[in-house]
Amino acid sequence: MLLSRTDRSYFSEWWWTVDKLALLTCIILMVVGLVLALAASPSVAVRIGLDEMYFVKKQLKFIPIALFLILSISFISSERALRTIALLLFVGGIILIIVALLSGVQIKGSSRWVSLGFMSLQPSEVVKPGFVILIAWLYSQGMKYPNIKGSLMAFGLYAVFITLLILQPDMGQTVLVTTIWASMFMLSGAPIWIFAVILGIIAGGGAIAYFTMSHVASRIDRFLDPASGDTYQVDMAMQSFMQGGWFGKGPGESSVKNLLPDAHTDFVFAVVGEEFGIVGAMLIIAVYGLMIYSFLRHAFVIKNMFKKLSITGLTVMFAMQAFINMGVNLNILPAKGMTLPFISSGGSSLLSMSISVGLLLALTRRRPQIDQFQNRHSFNASASVV
């Protein structure tokens, strides 16, 4: 059934105002993720004693939920409703992080997960989109009402979040959240000297982490000097790209998935490189680039500072997470566990990215701007008649 622009139904209005290019790129990435789950995860599942299709079935279970979240959130046009969702995500996620720290199961030396019965959840993934929306609102209110210390309150939320991340410890998420906060702080019009001071504090924090946290020092040392420690996973990832060449060995033909324990999550991009080659990897990067462009183009033209900051922060979060994952796979960044958005297997990451994209689609819908224009036009027309 074709939808007319004059149709004022709820769905029709959504269809004509949502960014369909961004929605399409999101669906493409989810399909790619499912294909790669079929290619990379069976050997991993067998190696750890699970059913061969365990991770594929898990991905299939979460994709409908992810689509529901994207579409349902994208229908929201009220800024207040978006802020309410963000507050619930942030507060609920922070509580779950504390629960994970106190009673969660440690995995690879970190307390990042809580069991919800039907799934294991990484609460920090849920907190991130809520954090972005809340600090965007605080910054925008501070710019609008100088007596409101929006920047100070936003820094308070940031401090709470990264403190809990460091306690887990999760330095990769700490770097990601810091990048998001810094980009939004700069966009909010903060003086350069304050930003420079904060960068100095962050650099000092990084130095302290290097000298006090052995796992952080080990990863940085191995990145700078591969001979100083075990670089097996990164070496295998780099080898997979060399073996794949330009066009790859073909779907299901990679050997790296049989050697890497995280071939279906942190190193799924290496599987792409071996099975689909440099061309396949570049196509995936192009899809990410198209999605990032489709959202940022709205941020450049929107005058509403809350929306501008929210769109920028969520897009930076998405882009940086993809960059960190691919950068580790290509050995241009120190090794760090970070999923590839919509492609890596994992329910927490998929749900977090779906919430983020749903929020982005809601924030970038064009209808409110058109309505404001029409209202101004009607008012001017009435005034001229009078």
N, C-alpha and C positions, 0 to 999 in steps of 0.2 A: 504494500500500500504506500503510495507516494504522499508525502507530507507537504502541505501548502504553507507558505510563509504567513498566510493570513489565519491559519489555524491557531487558536489561542489555547489549545489543550496543554496540559502540563508537560507531556512527553514531547509534543511538537516544539514547544518553546525551548526545551532542553536541547533537542536535536539541532535547532538552528543557531544555538548560541555556544555550544560546547566546542572545544578545539578538537576537531575530528582527526587532524594529523597526529596530534599527541596521543590520542586514544588508539589510533591505528598502530603507532610505533610500540606502544605498550603491549598490545595484543601480539604483535610480531615477536617481541622479546619473550613473551610467555610461551609461545609456540616453539621458539628456538630452545628455550629452557627444557621443555618437555622432550624434544628431540635429543638433546644432549643428555638428559636423564636416561633415556633409552640406550644411548651410546656409552655413557661413562659409568653409570651406577651399578649395573649387574655384577661386574667383577668385584667391585668394592663390597657389595652386599654378601656375595659368596665368601669372600675372604674373611669377613667378620662373623660368619655363621648365620646369616639371615637369608630369607627367601630371595631368590635372584631378582625378582621384580619389586622388592620391598620399597626402594626409594622412588621407583616409577609410580607405584600405587599411591605412595605418600604425596607425590607431586600432583597426581590426578585428583587426590582428595582436597588439596588446598587451592587448586586453580579456580573451581567454582566459587569458593569463599572469597578469593582475591577479586574476582570479577564482580561479585556482589558488592564488596566494599568500595571498589572503584566507582561503579555506577551509582550506588545509593548515595555516597558522599558527594559525587559530582552534581547531584540534583539540588543540593543545598545552596540557597542564594542569600541566606541571612548571615551576616558577619558575626552576629551574636551567637548563632548556632555553631558556627565554626570555632569560635573561641571556647564555647562550652565543651565541645568535643576535645579540643586541645587540652583544656584543663583536666578533663577526666583521664585522658591518656597520660598526661604528665604526672598527676598525683597518683593514679593507680599504678603506673609503671615504677615510680619512685618507691612506693610501698613494696612492690614485688622485688625490686632490687635489694631492698633491706632484708626481705625474707630470704632471698637467695644468699646473701652474705651471712645470715645467721644460721640458716638450716638447709641451704641448697646443697646439691651434690657437686663436688669439685670435679671438673673435667680439665685435664692437662694443667692442673695447678691453679685453676681459676674458678671462682664461684659466680657463674653468670646465668645459671639456668634454674628455673623452678618448674615443678611438675604440676600440671593442671588436670591430671587424670587422663584426658584424651590426647594430650600432647605436652611436649616440653617447650617452654617459652623462654626466650631470652628477653627479659623485661626492657633492657636498654634500647632494643630495637623499637619498642612501642613508645618509649619516652621521646625519641628524637623528633618525630613530626609534631607532637604536642609542644615540645620545647621551642621549636622554630616559630610556631604560630603565636605562642605566648610572648616571647621576647619581641616579636614583630609588633605586637599590640602595645607592649610597654614602651618600645622606642617611639612608635607613632604618637602615643599619648604624651610622651615627654616632649616631642617636637611641637605638638599642638598646644599643650598647656605647660609652660616653663616651670610652674610651681610643682609639677609632678616629677619626681626624680626617676623617670622611666629608665634611663641608662643604668642607674645604680641598682634598681630592682632587677633589671635584666641580668646584670652581672651577678647578683645574688643567686638567681636561678641557675646560671652557668656554673657558679662555684659549687652549689649543692650537687649538681649533676656530675661534674668531673671528679669531685671528691669521692663519690660513690663508685665511679668508674675506676679510679686509681686503686680503691680498696679491693676491687674484685680480683686481681687487677686486669684492666683491659686498656692498654696504651693505644691500640689502634683506634678504638672508639673515642678515646680522649683527644687524640690528634684530630679526628674527624669533627667532633663537636666543637673543638676550639677553632677550627677553620670556619665552620658555619657561623659561630658567634662573632668572630673577628670580621668576617665579610659583611655581616649585617650591622655591626658597630660602625664600620667605616662608611657604609651606605647611609647610615642615619645622620651623617653630617658631623661626626665627632671631630674635634681638632686633631691635626696630624700629630702634634707632640704627645697627646694622650695615647694615641694609637702606637706611637713609637715606644713609649714607656711600657705599654702592655706587651708589646712584642718582646721587649727586653726581659720582662717578667716571665713570659712563656719560655723564652730561650733559657733563662736561668732554671726554670722548672724542668726543662728537658735535660739540662746538665745534671741536676740533682737526681733525676730518674736514672740517668746513665751510671752514675757513681753509687747509687744505693740499690738498684734493682738488677740483679745478675742476669735475668732473662733479657732485659732491655739492652744491656751492655753486650751480651752475647750476640744478639741479632745484628746490632750495629757493627760490631767487630767483624762478624762473618761477611757482612755486606761490603765493608771497606777492604777486608783482607780474607778472601775465601779460604786461604790455607790455615786460618786460625781456628776453624771448627767445622762441624758437619754442615755441608750445604747440599745434601742429597736431593731434597725436593726441588730446590731451585735449579740444580744442575739437570735433573730429569725434565723439568719444564722447558728449559732452554733447548735441550736435546730434541724434545718433541717438535719444536718449531723448525729446527734444522731438518729433521726427518720428514716433516710435512711438506717442505718446499713451498712452491707457489700455490698448488692446487690440492695438496693433501693426499693421503692414502685412500680416502673414501670413508663413508659412514661405517662405524663399527670396527675399523681396521687399526686403530691406534694401539700401541703397546704401553704407553705411559699410564693408562688407566689401570693396568695390572701391577704397576710398580708404586704409584703414589697413593697413600692412604686417604688423601683428601681430593682425589681426582674429580669427584662429583660436586665439590663445594669450592674450596679456596683455589684449587688449581684446574677448574673446569675450562678456563681459557686455554690452557696447555693442550687439552683434548681437542679443542677447536683448531688449534694450530696444526696438530698432527693429522687430524682426519679431514679438515677442510682447507688447510693451507693458509698462507698469508692472505690470499684473496678472501677466504671465508672470514678470517679474523678482521680484516679491514671492513668487510660488509657489516659485521656486528658493530664495530666502532662507528660506522656511518649511521646506523640506526640510532645508537645512543646520541650521536651528535645531532641528529634530526630532532629527537625528542627534546634535548636540552635547548636547541634553537627555538623550537615551537613554544616553549614556556618562557624563555628569556625575552622573546620579542614582545610579549605582553608587559613584562616588567619595565621595559624601556618607555612604553607609551602611557601606562596607567599613572594617573595623578594621585590616586589614593595611596598614601604612604604605608598604611597597614598592609594593603594588598601587594604593593611593590616590594616591601621587605619580606613578606611571607613567601611570595613567588621566588624571589632571589634566594632566600635561605633554603627552601625545599629543593630548588634546582641545584644549588651548590652541594647540598647533602647527597643528592642522587649522583651528580657528576663526580664528586670526590670519591664516593664509595666505589664507583666503577673504575676510576683512575687508579686507586690504590690496589684493587684486585689485579687489574691488568699490569700495573707497574711491577708488582711482586712477581707475577708470572714471567715478565720480560726482564727481570733482574735489574730494573732501574730504581727500585725502592727496596729497603730492608724487608725481610720476610715478616709478614703479619697476616693473621687470619682475618680475612674480610671477604664477604660473599659478593658475587657479581649480581647486581640487581636483576631480578626476574629470571635469571638463567641458572644460578647455582641452586642446588637442592637445599631445601630448608624452609620449614613453615614460618618461623619467626621473621626471617628476612623478607619472604614473599608477602606476608601480611603487612609488615611495616612499609614496604615500598608501595603496596596497594593503597594503604591509607594515605600515604604521601601524594601519590598520583591523583587519587580521588580529591584530595584537598586542592591540588594544583588545578585540576579541571574545574572545580567549583570557583576558585579564585579568578580564573581567566575567562570565565563565561562573559560574553559581550553584552548580554541583555540589559544589565543595570545601566551601563553607559549610554546605550541607545535610548532607554527610557528617560534618562536625565536630559538627553538632547531633545527628545520629543516634548518633554514637559517645558523646557526653556522656550522651544519654538512656539508651543501653544500659548505660553504666557506672553511672549513678545507679540504674537499675532493679536491676542486679545487687547493688549495695551495699545496697539496701533489703531484698532477699531474704536476704542474709547477716545 
